[in-house]
Amino acid sequence: SVSTGAAKRSDWTVATEYRVGDGGTGELNVTEGRIWTTEQLAYLGYAGGVGTVNIDGASSTWASSGDAYVGSLGTGEVNLANGGTWTTATGHTTYLGNYSGGSGTVNIDGTGSKWTALGEVHIGEEGTGVVTLSNGGTWTTASGQYALVGYGSGSSGTVNVDGAGSKWTANGYTHIGEDAAGIVTLSNGGAWTTTEDAYLGYASGSSGQVNIDGVGSNWTASGGLRIGDDGTGVMNLTNGGTCTTSYSHLGWGLGSSGQVNIGGAGSNWTTLGVVYVGMMGSSEVNLTNGGTWMADSNVTLSFSSSFSGTVNIDGAGSE
């Protein structure tokens, strides 16, 4: 265990490859406003090892200038708390759950705690990756970069955004399930903004799901949205959860499937651009128990007679 608090070690720059938990168990703590900088590859939990990095307190920072592997053939975890921050550099990729058996977790808890990813992020690449934002924690992914939640055969990627003030701002392209299974859950007022195209179920055999549950929980997709690009995509709005999109395609590619379920009073999907339900696949929108859909532009059900697009409306207040 290594600490970089005031009583132990000051700011620390590592100019070579660094591993926390290489075949064993390792822990690194950054506290009291100190800065840990890694200039080359960083591994947390490598080759069966367990590696944990805790960034705790205002101005406490991990500045990662190289690729970062959190759980590469091992178990890795990054915890940001009480205003702790992590910045990953442009031109470098962060992997959570890399290779079969790899498990990577990032927990971002509390107001001021944040992860700024300036390069690509792969949440579960042939392994299992989880990002959890809670109690006002925030995560930003950069313009021009991909955020892949579940990437590669056998992978599982999960993002949980829980509580008012907790927010994921995705400024680049976002794939939820690419050759893998990906899930994003917004709950108890958690928020997600995507400014470029977002895909649920990007490739054939993939599955992508977004769950938006509870009053104040919201996804604003100002870029395009494809639910079932070439795979299977599902969006669930429940208990007052809401989503606002520009143009939206359900069941985009041949053999794809797209579904939107809007259930319960206050649950709402607002579409500001054109919507295709069943572009070249099989798709449906289900409104139940007071769920609503407000379409401000054209809606096309089934792009041609070869495909299927359906809207089902059931229950008082559903419209």
Salt bridges, closest charged atoms under 4 A:
GLU17 OE2 - ARG19 NH2 2.76
ASP22 OD2 - ARG19 NH1 2.97
ASP67 OD1 - HIS92 ND1 3.16
GLU120 OE1 - HIS122 NE2 2.82
GLU125 OE1 - HIS122 ND1 2.46
GLU178 OE1 - HIS175 ND1 2.63
ASP229 OD1 - ARG226 NH1 3.10
